Each structure stands twice: as C-alpha cells, then as structure tokens.
C-alpha cells in the first residue's frame, strides 16, 4: 500500500462515525488505496467536554499526523482551523454512516477521479517526478 493515504474516523464502536471531533473518545485510523484498506490504529481518549478545553485537540492532532482527512459527525470552528492548519481535511458525515461504506466510497472516488482535496492528498505521498527535467535537457539546458 505504498500509494495509500491515511484517514481517521471519530468512532466509539469502530463501525460507525458517531462522534463529535472535539469530544471523540476514540479514532480508527486506516490506510486506503484504490484496491484495499488496512486498519492502522485504534486510539482511545478519556472523557472530554465538547467546549471549553482547546488543549484537548493537540493530542488528537498528534494522532492524526499524516492523515489526509478525518471523518466526524460534527466539528467546531476552532477545531476546523487547527485541523486544516495541519493539512487535514475535516469531513462531516450524517448520523449512522458506517466506516466500511465511507472507505468504499473513498476507494471508488480514488478510482473514478479524486476530488480536489483527495487529489492533493494523493499527490503529497508521491515524490517529485524523476523525469520532470527531461524536457529541459532535451532542449539543451545546461547547469
């Protein structure tokens, strides 16, 4: 899964996205590519209130390092700013959404042609094209 991206889901049961980002008790983190998914980590946190404790987000943001997106039922404006500043796309989903269906939808999008946030995430995991200077060399460019 060398071209996989990481995504996280705010969940209590590892089956459904059923948590507010700030007060989420646990996250399931997956590696996803167009053909397969793999659970990388299931992290749990203590009881956290939804409002009034912005420091609680730093632990969650550390866990999400390297993730392209985080799926949750709700997320506050302050949290959105911090999530986006870490290069992570927050995605709000409806009650009852299953992780399996969201992973399947994400894979289908990868195969069909990714949206702008997903294309950016995929490209971040690719290194620079080793042939990017070939045209210049063919034109006679020299150091």
One Martini backbone bead per residue (centre of mass of N, CA, C, O) as a GRO file, in nm:
protein
  143
    1UNK     BB    1   0.059   0.062   0.023
    2UNK     BB    2   0.239   0.310  -0.102
    3UNK     BB    3  -0.030   0.498  -0.207
    4UNK     BB    4  -0.149   0.554   0.054
    5UNK     BB    5  -0.383   0.688   0.269
    6UNK     BB    6  -0.479   0.863   0.558
    7UNK     BB    7  -0.759   0.794   0.779
    8UNK     BB    8  -1.015   0.918   1.003
    9UNK     BB    9  -1.242   0.806   1.275
   10UNK     BB   10  -1.508   0.901   1.473
   11UNK     BB   11  -1.536   0.650   1.734
   12UNK     BB   12  -1.679   0.382   1.952
   13UNK     BB   13  -1.717   0.095   1.755
   14UNK     BB   14  -1.557   0.073   1.467
   15UNK     BB   15  -1.824   0.125   1.256
   16UNK     BB   16  -1.899   0.426   1.330
   17UNK     BB   17  -1.973   0.763   1.280
   18UNK     BB   18  -2.031   0.902   1.633
   19UNK     BB   19  -1.851   1.178   1.658
   20UNK     BB   20  -1.716   1.443   1.793
   21UNK     BB   21  -1.416   1.561   1.764
   22UNK     BB   22  -1.353   1.695   2.051
   23UNK     BB   23  -1.518   1.433   2.209
   24UNK     BB   24  -1.373   1.201   2.120
   25UNK     BB   25  -1.286   0.870   2.234
   26UNK     BB   26  -1.220   0.772   1.928
   27UNK     BB   27  -0.999   0.631   1.671
   28UNK     BB   28  -0.985   0.532   1.331
   29UNK     BB   29  -0.701   0.422   1.139
   30UNK     BB   30  -0.643   0.433   0.783
   31UNK     BB   31  -0.543   0.269   0.499
   32UNK     BB   32  -0.578   0.392   0.151
   33UNK     BB   33  -0.663   0.248  -0.155
   34UNK     BB   34  -0.819   0.148  -0.443
   35UNK     BB   35  -0.804  -0.178  -0.330
   36UNK     BB   36  -0.738  -0.112  -0.013
   37UNK     BB   37  -0.756  -0.176   0.345
   38UNK     BB   38  -0.611  -0.059   0.672
   39UNK     BB   39  -0.576  -0.100   0.996
   40UNK     BB   40  -0.358   0.091   1.209
   41UNK     BB   41  -0.551   0.236   1.437
   42UNK     BB   42  -0.673   0.242   1.787
   43UNK     BB   43  -0.777   0.526   1.963
   44UNK     BB   44  -0.793   0.641   2.304
   45UNK     BB   45  -0.990   0.850   2.522
   46UNK     BB   46  -1.103   1.041   2.741
   47UNK     BB   47  -1.303   1.247   2.888
   48UNK     BB   48  -1.464   1.512   2.686
   49UNK     BB   49  -1.550   1.814   2.627
   50UNK     BB   50  -1.663   2.016   2.370
   51UNK     BB   51  -1.610   2.268   2.554
   52UNK     BB   52  -1.328   2.471   2.691
   53UNK     BB   53  -1.086   2.259   2.567
   54UNK     BB   54  -0.833   2.309   2.346
   55UNK     BB   55  -0.602   2.105   2.436
   56UNK     BB   56  -0.739   1.836   2.339
   57UNK     BB   57  -0.651   1.865   2.034
   58UNK     BB   58  -0.345   1.802   2.030
   59UNK     BB   59  -0.363   1.494   2.063
   60UNK     BB   60  -0.531   1.445   1.807
   61UNK     BB   61  -0.338   1.577   1.603
   62UNK     BB   62  -0.107   1.382   1.653
   63UNK     BB   63  -0.257   1.128   1.561
   64UNK     BB   64  -0.323   1.268   1.263
   65UNK     BB   65  -0.061   1.246   1.156
   66UNK     BB   66  -0.073   1.204   0.799
   67UNK     BB   67  -0.353   1.274   0.747
   68UNK     BB   68  -0.602   1.365   0.509
   69UNK     BB   69  -0.852   1.277   0.701
   70UNK     BB   70  -1.156   1.353   0.900
   71UNK     BB   71  -1.425   1.180   1.038
   72UNK     BB   72  -1.739   1.338   1.146
   73UNK     BB   73  -2.032   1.473   1.285
   74UNK     BB   74  -1.860   1.708   1.425
   75UNK     BB   75  -1.719   2.057   1.412
   76UNK     BB   76  -1.548   2.315   1.513
   77UNK     BB   77  -1.404   2.607   1.419
   78UNK     BB   78  -1.138   2.579   1.575
   79UNK     BB   79  -1.077   2.291   1.480
   80UNK     BB   80  -1.071   2.341   1.179
   81UNK     BB   81  -0.828   2.527   1.175
   82UNK     BB   82  -0.629   2.315   1.295
   83UNK     BB   83  -0.667   2.089   1.092
   84UNK     BB   84  -0.595   2.250   0.835
   85UNK     BB   85  -0.309   2.340   0.937
   86UNK     BB   86  -0.231   2.014   0.918
   87UNK     BB   87  -0.353   1.906   0.632
   88UNK     BB   88  -0.657   1.840   0.709
   89UNK     BB   89  -0.966   1.699   0.620
   90UNK     BB   90  -1.275   1.781   0.716
   91UNK     BB   91  -1.556   1.541   0.764
   92UNK     BB   92  -1.897   1.553   0.751
   93UNK     BB   93  -2.140   1.329   0.883
   94UNK     BB   94  -2.397   1.128   0.909
   95UNK     BB   95  -2.592   0.959   1.085
   96UNK     BB   96  -2.491   0.610   1.048
   97UNK     BB   97  -2.224   0.599   0.932
   98UNK     BB   98  -2.004   0.386   0.788
   99UNK     BB   99  -1.684   0.300   0.750
  100UNK     BB  100  -1.710   0.104   0.513
  101UNK     BB  101  -1.863   0.300   0.321
  102UNK     BB  102  -1.650   0.527   0.323
  103UNK     BB  103  -1.419   0.358   0.213
  104UNK     BB  104  -1.560   0.277  -0.050
  105UNK     BB  105  -1.606   0.566  -0.154
  106UNK     BB  106  -1.307   0.646  -0.158
  107UNK     BB  107  -1.215   0.431  -0.360
  108UNK     BB  108  -1.403   0.514  -0.590
  109UNK     BB  109  -1.282   0.799  -0.615
  110UNK     BB  110  -0.995   0.712  -0.683
  111UNK     BB  111  -1.076   0.562  -0.949
  112UNK     BB  112  -1.254   0.803  -1.092
  113UNK     BB  113  -1.163   1.076  -0.954
  114UNK     BB  114  -1.052   1.299  -0.757
  115UNK     BB  115  -1.086   1.532  -0.558
  116UNK     BB  116  -0.911   1.794  -0.457
  117UNK     BB  117  -0.826   1.689  -0.172
  118UNK     BB  118  -0.745   1.403  -0.269
  119UNK     BB  119  -0.536   1.475  -0.481
  120UNK     BB  120  -0.349   1.620  -0.286
  121UNK     BB  121  -0.298   1.379  -0.096
  122UNK     BB  122  -0.179   1.188  -0.307
  123UNK     BB  123   0.056   1.382  -0.405
  124UNK     BB  124   0.208   1.394  -0.128
  125UNK     BB  125   0.301   1.076  -0.161
  126UNK     BB  126   0.454   1.175  -0.394
  127UNK     BB  127   0.714   1.223  -0.561
  128UNK     BB  128   0.905   1.354  -0.767
  129UNK     BB  129   0.946   1.363  -1.092
  130UNK     BB  130   1.226   1.228  -1.250
  131UNK     BB  131   1.131   1.363  -1.550
  132UNK     BB  132   1.097   1.686  -1.520
  133UNK     BB  133   1.391   1.761  -1.685
  134UNK     BB  134   1.400   1.632  -1.974
  135UNK     BB  135   1.302   1.862  -2.157
  136UNK     BB  136   1.531   2.057  -2.091
  137UNK     BB  137   1.756   1.872  -2.190
  138UNK     BB  138   1.649   1.843  -2.483
  139UNK     BB  139   1.688   2.170  -2.523
  140UNK     BB  140   1.990   2.229  -2.380
  141UNK     BB  141   2.017   2.248  -2.095
  142UNK     BB  142   2.234   2.395  -1.845
  143UNK     BB  143   2.421   2.452  -1.550
   0.00000   0.00000   0.00000
